[in-house]
Amino acid sequence: MVFASVLVGVVIGLTLVYQDRWRRGMLVVGVVLALAGLARLTLPTRRVGLLAVRGRAFDTVILVLLGASVITLTSTVPYLGP
């Protein structure tokens, strides 16, 4: 169930990117990845499904690091406006 929620969140973010709302969409993807890392840290392995790839610490660090990286990179691109 958690893995499905992460997939739905990423699809929503990528749909926003497709609709030319790339900044909002990538922020959604970054937040979903960070929340997936927190879910992997707090929930038991049998509840997180396919989010459990390696050990709990490794999965948590990778997901939070990816989420923070996407958020940081998205936030640092200057807004050129219309």
GULO-337307 format. One record per atom (N, C-alpha, C, O, CB): atom name; y, x, z. Coordinates in nm, 4 decimals. Atoms other than C-alpha are relative to their C-alpha. Last residue first. Glycine has a CB too. Layout:
+-------+----------+----------+----------+
| nukol |    north |     east |       up |
+-------+----------+----------+----------+
|    CA |        Y |        X |        Z |
...
+-------+----------+----------+----------+
//
This chain:
+-------+----------+----------+----------+
| nukol |    north |     east |       up |
+-------+----------+----------+----------+
|     N |  -0.0297 |   0.0508 |   0.1353 |
|    CA |   3.5305 |   0.6560 |  -1.8648 |
|     C |   0.1334 |   0.0462 |  -0.0523 |
|     O |   0.1711 |   0.0113 |  -0.1642 |
|    CB |  -0.0034 |  -0.1499 |  -0.0011 |
|     N |  -0.0692 |   0.1283 |   0.0124 |
|    CA |   3.4304 |   0.8724 |  -1.5698 |
|     C |   0.0276 |  -0.0414 |  -0.1429 |
|     O |   0.0104 |   0.0373 |  -0.2360 |
|    CB |   0.1283 |   0.0051 |   0.0742 |
|     N |  -0.1014 |  -0.0141 |   0.1037 |
|    CA |   3.3434 |   1.2414 |  -1.5691 |
|     C |   0.0769 |  -0.1293 |  -0.0251 |
|     O |   0.1883 |  -0.1268 |  -0.0772 |
|    CB |  -0.0641 |   0.0463 |  -0.1281 |
|     N |  -0.0167 |   0.1289 |   0.0674 |
|    CA |   3.1594 |   1.2390 |  -1.2391 |
|     C |   0.1136 |   0.0128 |  -0.1002 |
|     O |   0.2268 |   0.0442 |  -0.0635 |
|    CB |   0.0283 |  -0.1149 |   0.1024 |
|     N |  -0.1308 |   0.0662 |  -0.0068 |
|    CA |   3.0670 |   1.5948 |  -1.1427 |
|     C |   0.0026 |  -0.1303 |  -0.0805 |
|     O |  -0.0603 |  -0.1414 |  -0.1857 |
|    CB |   0.1092 |   0.0944 |  -0.0509 |
|     N |  -0.0468 |   0.0139 |   0.1388 |
|    CA |   2.6992 |   1.6774 |  -1.0940 |
|     C |   0.1328 |  -0.0751 |   0.0040 |
|     O |   0.1410 |  -0.1843 |   0.0602 |
|    CB |  -0.1062 |  -0.0759 |  -0.0908 |
|     N |  -0.0865 |  -0.1113 |   0.0397 |
|    CA |   2.6644 |   1.7827 |  -0.7290 |
|     C |   0.0490 |  -0.0072 |  -0.1441 |
|     O |   0.1424 |   0.0641 |  -0.1807 |
|    CB |  -0.0724 |   0.1285 |   0.0200 |
|     N |  -0.1325 |   0.0086 |  -0.0633 |
|    CA |   2.5362 |   1.4489 |  -0.5978 |
|     C |   0.0948 |   0.1101 |  -0.0465 |
|     O |   0.2165 |   0.0923 |  -0.0413 |
|    CB |  -0.0143 |   0.0064 |   0.1509 |
|     N |  -0.0700 |   0.1172 |   0.0520 |
|    CA |   2.2463 |   1.4294 |  -0.8420 |
|     C |   0.1420 |  -0.0068 |   0.0555 |
|     O |   0.2355 |  -0.0435 |  -0.0157 |
|    CB |  -0.0770 |  -0.1285 |   0.0348 |
|     N |  -0.0367 |  -0.0257 |   0.1399 |
|    CA |   2.1396 |   1.7850 |  -0.7625 |
|     C |   0.0764 |  -0.1172 |  -0.0606 |
|     O |   0.1709 |  -0.0969 |  -0.1369 |
|    CB |  -0.1252 |   0.0287 |  -0.0832 |
|     N |  -0.1021 |  -0.1051 |   0.0072 |
|    CA |   2.1542 |   1.7204 |  -0.3884 |
|     C |   0.0448 |   0.0254 |  -0.1431 |
|     O |   0.1646 |   0.0328 |  -0.1707 |
|    CB |  -0.0529 |   0.1293 |   0.0609 |
|     N |  -0.1249 |   0.0547 |  -0.0530 |
|    CA |   1.9662 |   1.3883 |  -0.4054 |
|     C |   0.1129 |   0.1022 |  -0.0119 |
|     O |   0.2235 |   0.0678 |  -0.0536 |
|    CB |  -0.0178 |  -0.0427 |   0.1470 |
|     N |  -0.0489 |   0.0982 |   0.0977 |
|    CA |   1.6971 |   1.5338 |  -0.6321 |
|     C |   0.1333 |  -0.0585 |   0.0460 |
|     O |   0.2252 |  -0.0740 |  -0.0345 |
|    CB |  -0.1039 |  -0.1130 |  -0.0208 |
|     N |  -0.0455 |  -0.0711 |   0.1201 |
|    CA |   1.6601 |   1.8385 |  -0.4082 |
|     C |   0.0563 |  -0.0961 |  -0.1036 |
|     O |   0.1612 |  -0.0695 |  -0.1623 |
|    CB |  -0.1148 |   0.0803 |  -0.0611 |
|     N |  -0.1297 |  -0.0618 |  -0.0307 |
|    CA |   1.6449 |   1.6305 |  -0.0893 |
|     C |   0.0556 |   0.0736 |  -0.1217 |
|     O |   0.1765 |   0.0724 |  -0.1446 |
|    CB |  -0.0133 |   0.0970 |   0.1188 |
|     N |  -0.0998 |   0.1053 |  -0.0164 |
|    CA |   1.3684 |   1.4144 |  -0.2358 |
|     C |   0.1387 |   0.0566 |   0.0255 |
|     O |   0.2365 |   0.0130 |  -0.0351 |
|    CB |  -0.0394 |  -0.0921 |   0.1137 |
|     N |  -0.0289 |   0.0573 |   0.1321 |
|    CA |   1.1732 |   1.7159 |  -0.3604 |
|     C |   0.1069 |  -0.1087 |   0.0086 |
|     O |   0.1983 |  -0.1130 |  -0.0738 |
|    CB |  -0.1278 |  -0.0576 |  -0.0622 |
|     N |  -0.0732 |  -0.1003 |   0.0768 |
|    CA |   1.2035 |   1.8896 |  -0.0227 |
|     C |   0.0344 |  -0.0509 |  -0.1400 |
|     O |   0.1461 |  -0.0301 |  -0.1874 |
|    CB |  -0.0816 |   0.1288 |  -0.0098 |
|     N |  -0.1371 |  -0.0014 |  -0.0521 |
|    CA |   1.1027 |   1.5737 |   0.1648 |
|     C |   0.0844 |   0.1008 |  -0.0772 |
|     O |   0.2010 |   0.0740 |  -0.1062 |
|    CB |   0.0012 |   0.0336 |   0.1512 |
|     N |  -0.0673 |   0.1256 |   0.0342 |
|    CA |   0.7972 |   1.5294 |  -0.0583 |
|     C |   0.1442 |  -0.0030 |   0.0490 |
|     O |   0.2332 |  -0.0470 |  -0.0238 |
|    CB |  -0.0762 |  -0.1176 |   0.0583 |
|     N |  -0.0221 |   0.0093 |   0.1446 |
|    CA |   0.6941 |   1.8957 |  -0.0429 |
|     C |   0.0761 |  -0.1270 |  -0.0361 |
|     O |   0.1715 |  -0.1216 |  -0.1138 |
|    CB |  -0.1338 |   0.0039 |  -0.0749 |
|     N |  -0.1025 |  -0.0972 |   0.0404 |
|    CA |   0.7425 |   1.9300 |   0.3329 |
|     C |   0.0311 |  -0.0136 |  -0.1484 |
|     O |   0.1480 |  -0.0136 |  -0.1870 |
|    CB |  -0.0457 |   0.1438 |   0.0315 |
|     N |  -0.1299 |   0.0410 |  -0.0534 |
|    CA |   0.5522 |   1.6104 |   0.4114 |
|     C |   0.1109 |   0.0930 |  -0.0482 |
|     O |   0.2156 |   0.0472 |  -0.0939 |
|    CB |  -0.0035 |  -0.0027 |   0.1533 |
|     N |  -0.0458 |   0.1183 |   0.0732 |
|    CA |   0.2607 |   1.6916 |   0.1820 |
|     C |   0.1392 |  -0.0426 |   0.0453 |
|     O |   0.2242 |  -0.0770 |  -0.0367 |
|    CB |  -0.0987 |  -0.1155 |   0.0184 |
|     N |  -0.0311 |  -0.0396 |   0.1379 |
|    CA |   0.2263 |   2.0422 |   0.3272 |
|     C |   0.0561 |  -0.1184 |  -0.0786 |
|     O |   0.1595 |  -0.1061 |  -0.1443 |
|    CB |  -0.1260 |   0.0557 |  -0.0703 |
|     N |  -0.1232 |  -0.0804 |  -0.0004 |
|    CA |   0.2487 |   1.9230 |   0.6887 |
|     C |   0.0416 |   0.0373 |  -0.1422 |
|     O |   0.1592 |   0.0274 |  -0.1770 |
|    CB |  -0.0193 |   0.1277 |   0.0844 |
|     N |  -0.1156 |   0.0834 |  -0.0340 |
|    CA |  -0.0066 |   1.6432 |   0.6417 |
|     C |   0.1301 |   0.0789 |  -0.0075 |
|     O |   0.2286 |   0.0298 |  -0.0625 |
|    CB |  -0.0166 |  -0.0591 |   0.1397 |
|     N |  -0.0183 |   0.0285 |  -0.1421 |
|    CA |  -0.2584 |   1.8652 |   0.4659 |
|     C |   0.1261 |  -0.0805 |   0.0240 |
|     O |   0.2127 |  -0.0896 |  -0.0631 |
|    CB |   0.0048 |   0.1291 |   0.0801 |
|     N |   0.0401 |  -0.1176 |  -0.0760 |
|    CA |  -0.3271 |   1.8373 |   0.0968 |
|     C |   0.0081 |  -0.0360 |   0.1477 |
|     O |  -0.0246 |  -0.1480 |   0.1868 |
|    CB |   0.0900 |   0.1244 |  -0.0339 |
|     N |   0.0572 |  -0.0918 |   0.0979 |
|    CA |  -0.3094 |   1.5352 |  -0.1319 |
|     C |  -0.0555 |   0.1230 |   0.0704 |
|     O |  -0.1707 |   0.1603 |   0.0480 |
|    CB |   0.1054 |   0.0408 |  -0.1051 |
|     N |   0.0714 |  -0.1049 |  -0.0727 |
|    CA |  -0.2426 |   1.2435 |   0.1026 |
|     C |  -0.0719 |   0.0888 |  -0.1013 |
|     O |  -0.1819 |   0.0564 |  -0.1463 |
|    CB |  -0.1013 |  -0.0611 |   0.1032 |
|     N |  -0.1021 |  -0.0946 |  -0.0457 |
|    CA |   0.0134 |   1.0427 |  -0.0936 |
|     C |  -0.0636 |   0.1157 |   0.0759 |
|     O |  -0.0026 |   0.2216 |   0.0907 |
|    CB |   0.1034 |  -0.0710 |   0.0888 |
|     N |  -0.0081 |  -0.1183 |   0.0852 |
|    CA |  -0.2859 |   0.8894 |  -0.2718 |
|     C |   0.1163 |   0.0938 |   0.0339 |
|     O |   0.1317 |   0.1978 |  -0.0301 |
|    CB |   0.0117 |  -0.0429 |  -0.1424 |
|     N |   0.0671 |   0.0005 |   0.1294 |
|    CA |  -0.3549 |   0.6481 |   0.0111 |
|     C |   0.0148 |   0.1309 |  -0.0742 |
|     O |  -0.0153 |   0.2374 |  -0.0204 |
|    CB |   0.0528 |  -0.1113 |  -0.0846 |
|     N |  -0.0931 |  -0.0496 |   0.1022 |
|    CA |  -0.0950 |   0.6505 |   0.2874 |
|     C |  -0.0631 |   0.0101 |  -0.1378 |
|     O |   0.0081 |   0.0291 |  -0.2364 |
|    CB |   0.0532 |   0.1352 |   0.0402 |
|     N |  -0.1015 |   0.0990 |   0.0380 |
|    CA |  -0.2896 |   0.4241 |   0.5245 |
|     C |   0.0882 |   0.0461 |  -0.1149 |
|     O |   0.1446 |  -0.0372 |  -0.1860 |
|    CB |   0.0864 |  -0.0328 |   0.1187 |
|     N |   0.0644 |   0.1111 |   0.0725 |
|    CA |  -0.6114 |   0.6324 |   0.5506 |
|     C |   0.1002 |  -0.1056 |  -0.0450 |
|     O |   0.0680 |  -0.1852 |  -0.1332 |
|    CB |  -0.1061 |  -0.0653 |   0.0877 |
|     N |   0.0392 |  -0.0383 |   0.1356 |
|    CA |  -0.4092 |   0.9426 |   0.6361 |
|     C |  -0.0600 |  -0.1166 |  -0.0774 |
|     O |  -0.0344 |  -0.1303 |  -0.1970 |
|    CB |  -0.0991 |   0.1145 |   0.0049 |
|     N |   0.1310 |  -0.0640 |   0.0092 |
|    CA |  -0.2426 |   0.7865 |   0.9394 |
|     C |  -0.0409 |   0.0211 |  -0.1461 |
|     O |   0.0057 |  -0.0493 |  -0.2357 |
|    CB |  -0.1057 |  -0.0843 |   0.0728 |
|     N |   0.1129 |   0.0911 |   0.0144 |
|    CA |   0.1301 |   0.7124 |   0.9118 |
|     C |  -0.1332 |   0.0756 |  -0.0037 |
|     O |  -0.1371 |   0.1922 |  -0.0430 |
|    CB |   0.0161 |  -0.0838 |  -0.1266 |
|     N |   0.0195 |   0.0912 |  -0.1120 |
|    CA |   0.4113 |   0.9247 |   1.0550 |
|     C |  -0.1248 |  -0.0871 |  -0.0091 |
|     O |  -0.1817 |  -0.1233 |   0.0939 |
|    CB |   0.1181 |  -0.0873 |   0.0122 |
|     N |  -0.0035 |  -0.0645 |  -0.1314 |
|    CA |   0.4319 |   1.2361 |   0.8410 |
|     C |  -0.0421 |  -0.0958 |   0.1109 |
|     O |  -0.1118 |  -0.0556 |   0.2041 |
|    CB |   0.1398 |   0.0538 |   0.0286 |
|     N |   0.1164 |  -0.0895 |  -0.0090 |
|    CA |   0.3201 |   1.0766 |   0.5156 |
|     C |  -0.0064 |   0.0672 |   0.1359 |
|     O |  -0.1151 |   0.0934 |   0.1873 |
|    CB |   0.0045 |   0.1063 |  -0.1106 |
|     N |   0.1177 |   0.0852 |  -0.0159 |
|    CA |   0.5705 |   0.7964 |   0.5704 |
|     C |  -0.1264 |   0.0851 |   0.0138 |
|     O |  -0.2146 |   0.0542 |   0.0939 |
|    CB |  -0.0133 |  -0.0966 |  -0.1195 |
|     N |   0.0001 |   0.0483 |  -0.1382 |
|    CA |   0.8446 |   1.0540 |   0.6270 |
|     C |  -0.1188 |  -0.0922 |   0.0273 |
|     O |  -0.1753 |  -0.0906 |   0.1367 |
|    CB |   0.1307 |  -0.0733 |   0.0303 |
|     N |   0.0324 |  -0.1123 |  -0.0882 |
|    CA |   0.7532 |   1.2257 |   0.3031 |
|     C |  -0.0036 |  -0.0414 |   0.1461 |
|     O |  -0.0916 |   0.0007 |   0.2212 |
|    CB |   0.1005 |   0.1118 |  -0.0187 |
|     N |   0.1439 |  -0.0217 |   0.0147 |
|    CA |   0.7472 |   0.8940 |   0.1193 |
|     C |  -0.0453 |   0.1165 |   0.0871 |
|     O |  -0.1537 |   0.1131 |   0.1454 |
|    CB |  -0.0362 |   0.0263 |  -0.1474 |
|     N |   0.0665 |   0.0993 |  -0.0844 |
|    CA |   1.0926 |   0.8237 |   0.2612 |
|     C |  -0.1517 |   0.0115 |  -0.0103 |
|     O |  -0.2226 |  -0.0132 |   0.0872 |
|    CB |   0.0447 |  -0.1413 |  -0.0387 |
|     N |  -0.0200 |  -0.0411 |  -0.1391 |
|    CA |   1.2170 |   1.1488 |   0.1074 |
|     C |  -0.0674 |  -0.0972 |   0.0962 |
|     O |  -0.1279 |  -0.0545 |   0.1946 |
|    CB |   0.1496 |   0.0100 |   0.0318 |
|     N |   0.0829 |  -0.1173 |  -0.0255 |
|    CA |   1.0613 |   1.0598 |  -0.2279 |
|     C |   0.0137 |   0.0478 |   0.1449 |
|     O |  -0.0854 |   0.0839 |   0.2084 |
|    CB |   0.0375 |   0.1129 |  -0.0963 |
|     N |   0.1396 |   0.0446 |  -0.0058 |
|    CA |   1.2123 |   0.7100 |  -0.2186 |
|     C |  -0.0925 |   0.1180 |   0.0282 |
|     O |  -0.1861 |   0.1050 |   0.1071 |
|    CB |  -0.0407 |  -0.0693 |  -0.1319 |
|     N |   0.0193 |   0.0665 |  -0.1295 |
|    CA |   1.5544 |   0.8536 |  -0.1328 |
|     C |  -0.1444 |  -0.0467 |   0.0153 |
|     O |  -0.2022 |  -0.0351 |   0.1234 |
|    CB |   0.0964 |  -0.1198 |   0.0146 |
|     N |  -0.0049 |  -0.0999 |  -0.1070 |
|    CA |   1.5376 |   1.0942 |  -0.4255 |
|     C |  -0.0246 |  -0.0604 |   0.1376 |
|     O |  -0.0980 |  -0.0039 |   0.2187 |
|    CB |   0.1339 |   0.0701 |  -0.0010 |
|     N |   0.1226 |  -0.0808 |   0.0084 |
|    CA |   1.4240 |   0.8256 |  -0.6712 |
|     C |  -0.0029 |   0.1027 |   0.1129 |
|     O |  -0.1068 |   0.1216 |   0.1762 |
|    CB |  -0.0099 |   0.0712 |  -0.1379 |
|     N |   0.1104 |   0.0850 |  -0.0454 |
|    CA |   1.7027 |   0.5907 |  -0.5561 |
|     C |  -0.1306 |   0.0794 |  -0.0009 |
|     O |  -0.2077 |   0.0721 |   0.0948 |
|    CB |  -0.0126 |  -0.1263 |  -0.0895 |
|     N |  -0.0128 |   0.0078 |  -0.1453 |
|    CA |   1.9571 |   0.8720 |  -0.5926 |
|     C |  -0.1101 |  -0.0875 |   0.0593 |
|     O |  -0.1636 |  -0.0564 |   0.1657 |
|    CB |   0.1382 |  -0.0549 |   0.0388 |
|     N |   0.0565 |  -0.1239 |  -0.0536 |
|    CA |   1.8212 |   0.9319 |  -0.9421 |
|     C |   0.0169 |   0.0066 |   0.1516 |
|     O |  -0.0667 |   0.0653 |   0.2203 |
|    CB |   0.0662 |   0.1219 |  -0.0659 |
|     N |   0.1447 |  -0.0030 |   0.0176 |
|    CA |   1.8792 |   0.5694 |  -1.0347 |
|     C |  -0.0633 |   0.1247 |   0.0595 |
|     O |  -0.1680 |   0.1165 |   0.1236 |
|    CB |  -0.0341 |  -0.0092 |  -0.1460 |
|     N |   0.0583 |   0.0931 |  -0.0966 |
|    CA |   2.2312 |   0.5555 |  -0.8897 |
|     C |  -0.1530 |   0.0039 |  -0.0073 |
|     O |  -0.2201 |   0.0006 |   0.0959 |
|    CB |   0.0514 |  -0.1435 |  -0.0255 |
|     N |  -0.0274 |  -0.0534 |  -0.1343 |
|    CA |   2.3317 |   0.8663 |  -1.0851 |
|     C |  -0.0624 |  -0.0884 |   0.1080 |
|     O |  -0.1284 |  -0.0380 |   0.1988 |
|    CB |   0.1521 |   0.0121 |   0.0232 |
|     N |   0.0866 |  -0.1124 |  -0.0339 |
|    CA |   2.1562 |   0.7588 |  -1.4039 |
|     C |   0.0230 |   0.0515 |   0.1416 |
|     O |  -0.0720 |   0.0883 |   0.2107 |
|    CB |   0.0209 |   0.1119 |  -0.0984 |
|     N |  -0.0482 |  -0.0179 |  -0.1366 |
|    CA |   2.3098 |   0.4132 |  -1.4333 |
|     C |  -0.0786 |   0.1151 |   0.0609 |
|     O |  -0.1469 |   0.0997 |   0.1621 |
|    CB |  -0.0155 |  -0.1318 |   0.0851 |
|     N |  -0.1203 |  -0.0843 |  -0.0047 |
|    CA |   2.2664 |   0.4177 |  -1.8096 |
|     C |   0.0682 |   0.0013 |   0.1357 |
|     O |   0.1888 |   0.0243 |   0.1437 |
|    CB |   0.0981 |  -0.0461 |  -0.1033 |
|     N |  -0.1136 |   0.0902 |   0.0215 |
|    CA |   2.0126 |   0.1309 |  -1.8090 |
|     C |   0.1343 |   0.0727 |   0.0105 |
|     O |   0.2374 |   0.0093 |   0.0330 |
|    CB |  -0.0044 |  -0.1142 |   0.1009 |
|     N |   0.0110 |   0.0531 |   0.1358 |
|    CA |   1.7249 |   0.3794 |  -1.8519 |
|     C |   0.1188 |  -0.0900 |  -0.0345 |
|     O |   0.1594 |  -0.0968 |  -0.1505 |
|    CB |  -0.1310 |  -0.0778 |  -0.0160 |
|     N |  -0.0347 |  -0.1114 |   0.0888 |
|    CA |   1.8387 |   0.5570 |  -1.5347 |
|     C |  -0.0013 |  -0.0475 |  -0.1452 |
|     O |   0.0885 |  -0.0144 |  -0.2227 |
|    CB |  -0.0984 |   0.1191 |   0.0193 |
|     N |  -0.1452 |  -0.0165 |  -0.0084 |
|    CA |   1.8328 |   0.2239 |  -1.3514 |
|     C |   0.0476 |   0.1141 |  -0.0902 |
|     O |   0.1521 |   0.1036 |  -0.1544 |
|    CB |   0.0425 |   0.0263 |   0.1455 |
|     N |  -0.0561 |   0.1122 |   0.0751 |
|    CA |   1.4794 |   0.1666 |  -1.4774 |
|     C |   0.1522 |   0.0054 |   0.0035 |
|     O |   0.2177 |  -0.0225 |  -0.0969 |
|    CB |  -0.0504 |  -0.1345 |   0.0567 |
|     N |   0.0034 |  -0.0386 |   0.1414 |
|    CA |   1.3902 |   0.5155 |  -1.3541 |
|     C |   0.0492 |  -0.1125 |  -0.0905 |
|     O |   0.1018 |  -0.0860 |  -0.1986 |
|    CB |  -0.1417 |   0.0403 |  -0.0402 |
|     N |  -0.0963 |  -0.1067 |   0.0259 |
|    CA |   1.5050 |   0.4232 |  -1.0048 |
|     C |   0.0046 |   0.0401 |  -0.1462 |
|     O |   0.1125 |   0.0585 |  -0.2025 |
|    CB |  -0.0326 |   0.1203 |   0.0841 |
|     N |  -0.1334 |   0.0611 |  -0.0101 |
|    CA |   1.3150 |   0.0922 |  -1.0078 |
|     C |   0.1078 |   0.1046 |  -0.0292 |
|     O |   0.2023 |   0.0774 |  -0.1033 |
|    CB |   0.0218 |  -0.0622 |   0.1413 |
|     N |  -0.0188 |   0.0791 |   0.1229 |
|    CA |   1.0036 |   0.2739 |  -1.1325 |
|     C |   0.1366 |  -0.0686 |   0.0008 |
|     O |   0.2035 |  -0.0738 |  -0.1023 |
|    CB |  -0.1127 |  -0.1057 |  -0.0149 |
|     N |  -0.0285 |  -0.0956 |   0.1081 |
|    CA |   1.0404 |   0.5296 |  -0.8512 |
|     C |   0.0217 |  -0.0740 |  -0.1317 |
|     O |   0.1099 |  -0.0366 |  -0.2089 |
|    CB |  -0.1154 |   0.1026 |  -0.0146 |
|     N |  -0.1330 |  -0.0575 |  -0.0197 |
|    CA |   1.0667 |   0.2538 |  -0.5919 |
|     C |   0.0389 |   0.0968 |  -0.1101 |
|     O |   0.1527 |   0.0957 |  -0.1571 |
|    CB |   0.0065 |   0.0701 |   0.1328 |
|     N |  -0.0977 |   0.1049 |   0.0336 |
|    CA |   0.7654 |   0.0671 |  -0.7329 |
|     C |   0.1421 |   0.0535 |   0.0149 |
|     O |   0.2274 |   0.0263 |  -0.0696 |
|    CB |  -0.0199 |  -0.1247 |   0.0902 |
|     N |  -0.0021 |   0.0168 |   0.1453 |
|    CA |   0.5596 |   0.3871 |  -0.7264 |
|     C |   0.1015 |  -0.1047 |  -0.0440 |
|     O |   0.1730 |  -0.0844 |  -0.1421 |
|    CB |  -0.1380 |  -0.0383 |  -0.0500 |
|     N |  -0.0672 |  -0.1181 |   0.0553 |
|    CA |   0.6577 |   0.4566 |  -0.3660 |
|     C |   0.0080 |  -0.0112 |  -0.1521 |
|     O |   0.1121 |   0.0179 |  -0.2110 |
|    CB |  -0.0744 |   0.1300 |   0.0408 |
|     N |  -0.1428 |   0.0156 |  -0.0287 |
|    CA |   0.5634 |   0.1022 |  -0.2669 |
|     C |   0.0808 |   0.1167 |  -0.0558 |
|     O |   0.1902 |   0.0975 |  -0.1089 |
|    CB |   0.0228 |  -0.0119 |   0.1510 |
|     N |  -0.0518 |   0.1003 |   0.0937 |
|    CA |   0.2270 |   0.1394 |  -0.4411 |
|     C |   0.1494 |  -0.0220 |   0.0212 |
|     O |   0.2236 |  -0.0392 |  -0.0755 |
|    CB |  -0.0758 |  -0.1329 |   0.0160 |
|     N |  -0.0094 |  -0.0651 |   0.1310 |
|    CA |   0.1624 |   0.4610 |  -0.2481 |
|     C |   0.0562 |  -0.0960 |  -0.1043 |
|     O |   0.1376 |  -0.0568 |  -0.1879 |
|    CB |  -0.1379 |   0.0518 |  -0.0446 |
|     N |  -0.1166 |  -0.0888 |  -0.0049 |
|    CA |   0.2412 |   0.2843 |   0.0785 |
|     C |   0.0202 |   0.0668 |  -0.1354 |
|     O |   0.1329 |   0.0772 |  -0.1839 |
|    CB |  -0.0167 |   0.1069 |   0.1108 |
|     N |  -0.1199 |   0.0816 |   0.0000 |
|    CA |   0.0000 |   0.0000 |   0.0000 |
|     C |   0.1263 |   0.0860 |   0.0000 |
|     O |   0.2242 |   0.0524 |  -0.0667 |
|    CB |  -0.0002 |  -0.0929 |   0.1202 |
+-------+----------+----------+----------+
//
